[in-house]
Amino acid sequence: MTDLTERTVPVVTTGDPPPPRFRVPAPVRSIARHAALSLLALVMLYPVIWMVVSSLRPDAEIFRSPGIVLDSLRVANYGTGWNALTSPFGHYLVNSAIVVLGCIIGNLVSCSMAAYAFARLEFTGRRLFFALMLGTIMLPIHVIIVPQYIMFSQLGWVNTFLPLIVPKLLATDAFFVFLMVQFIRGLPRDLDEAARIDGAGHPRIFLRVILPLMLPALATTTIFTFIWTWNDFFSQLIYLTDPEMYTVPVALRSFVDSTVATSWGAMFAMSVVSLLPIFLAFLVGQRYLIKGIATTGIK
């Protein structure tokens, strides 16, 4: 008998092995990735950079040389733009600040209370009302602006800040209600039960337990409300007709006049001034904004 251990297994060859794949070194990939992101950021920021550069140019050179290299410096555009309208531009900044502050307070108070009701209270028709609330997100403002204007006109609120602030006190921004509902649903109900054992009712649970834990969602609501309200032009143009009541977007529109020559340098200068609060708000609240969106999205 032949020993089985002496048998040899035939080796099947399929040809030469494939050559090793070429791999780009990690440092090269990192440099290429950062270069591509920097180029993309430059493309996105180019309009803002051009606006800043144009605010320092004479009017005759703004559209003659569309580049971002300054041939001559004209800082006087900022002084001219500040005093170009019927009131100093600081007056319109204050008007916008009043509207923004009222809208922020209204959204924080009303949307947080509505979100707590949808997330924690049990009442008849809760899911139906929540679905209807979400459905209002799909309604563009142009659909409801006419009946709203008629109602506010009958109340005598046209040419005041009330039509811009009062609706925020009624939780009309469904996006923020949904944002806070998702955040509250991610909080453990054991906290509510522990507070209820100690004799706390819903108002105390909301104020002492839920609200302090909602800081990321509240910060996100504050930043978005600030940016959207500060940049809002359509609603403010509809309700504010007196130049003394103008906010920043409507005041910037006043620089463009079809009957006289437009002072483009002054307008761009005040546009830069109007963008500074938005940049500061984003830089200050960036950490809370990212945390609020991330934690809400995974709930």
Secondary structure, 3 states (H helix, E strand, C coil): CCCHHHCCCCCCCCCCCCCCCCCCCHHHHHHHHHHHHHHHHHHHHHHHHHHHHHCCCCHHHHCCCCCCCCCCCCCHHHHHHHCCCCCCHHHHHHHHHHHHHHHHHHHHHHHHHHHHHHHHCCCCCHHHHHHHHHHHHHCCHHHHHHHHHHHHHHHCCCCCCHHHHHHHHHCCCHHHHHHHHHHHHCCCCHHHHHHHHCCCCHHHHHHHHHHHHCHHHHHHHHHHHHHHHHHCCHHHHHHCCCHHHCCHHHHHHCCCCCCCCCCHHHHHHHHHHHHHHHHHHHHHHHHHHHHHHHHHHCC
